[in-house]
Amino acid sequence: MTSPRDPRRPPHDPLAPLRTEGWLTEARRKALHLSFFVLPLELLFQLLPWPRGKSEFRLLFIALVVGAIALDLLRIHERRVGDLFRRFFGGMIREHERFNLLGSTYLLLAALLAIEIFPQPVAAAALGFTVLGDACAAIVGKAWGRTRIFNKSLEGLAGCLAACLAWAAFLAATGHLPWSVAVTGALVASLVEFLPIPLDDNLGITLSAGYAMRLLWMPA
């Protein structure tokens, strides 16, 4: 027989963590991160008239990387630009990014390296794992992370793995990658996101998942 709930104790609200200021700041940051999902989608489907093919994507990513690095240098060394950034994005900039490249710059650099090193479907898959997996790990971990390992949470790992497996299923179901290759990429991406590897996640996840998939599959 269960004891009656104490009427003085408020009922447990599982969505309460989603209303904290810390989670809302992280959600805004990851919403910006998720906007980069257009890159793997464009690599797969090439819906726009430009870019088309590896050489044109290379030019696009070079231009984006150069522009992002130039903006970071201005932000770091030019006070007025730095003040403008803090006014609009202050809470979303991590402490280690104040005098370093932003995560978005690393993500664009990862896109450039991926299109240069891997076949286009593998590059798109790896970037998708990075964008979706990293965002879901942070959003879930920030809200419900309780079991901490390596200064990360198993709950965040579960969110990352679920997102990566969903992307892998999409890639395999649409014929872009074999099932075994896509699932391997998802598992490697989730593991790298969780481990304390001294490399920015955007680079580490993209390159590790990309190399794992390339070892298993090389298109004719």
Steps between C-alpha positions, in 0.01 A plus 500: 500500500647834398501789742303809400698787357574782739261779387757760606756366250456633145460230232814407311524683166731317255501807273617738772867483388392639161399826663829576674712786374800273449306259280338780299843653431632161388192447282554833326863411438411160359220644286771700324711183478209307348464759225821354353302184419436662162860409408465119506155524342637708212793260460252214463227654286662805333172689486660837418640584155839559665715336637501172309775239531808476717696787346217751543429387857873537571490863381191570710648353817835675448318833471291427811801391705706805401207729580435332836868518605520865397189576706644314799825697478304826489286388792806412709725795414259784416316622810199646320439178307542299821249722681252454216538122518450499876191716464331257264654164592653556844336212684553258211876548477684251721783618724769325295365664182552856622860499376482205263315392188125449538348155472332609176840576349624154593186351345563679170862383511373145560274534194795610286717209618215252455426595139873492425571161660183292465252404227212746498241270666747418779582869549128581524440212742788601728390864509144395580621288793697800628217750475220277632698293749680786669182709526287220646775396744517855636124562513416166667801503729435856616139419586511146640867409538556329834750218450832675443807345337785699338315816605216396267181306564373162388166665432669739258673203336161333456362815334800519268473132406126523431550800269794337318314172451199688362728677248667168416159341437407786268827468306458125460128512418559759227782296348786740570697252715478129586337427835817360657703806398243753621449327836877471553532873438227569754667285766844651445361855501317440830808347662729783392249761620496333843873439551727779636701534179712823494359611166199714421193275464413643160834382362530183708154360424510586129844358431466188720158401365610582144813285517307212657243505222765539230684192626181297459375644170653658195257567214600391152 
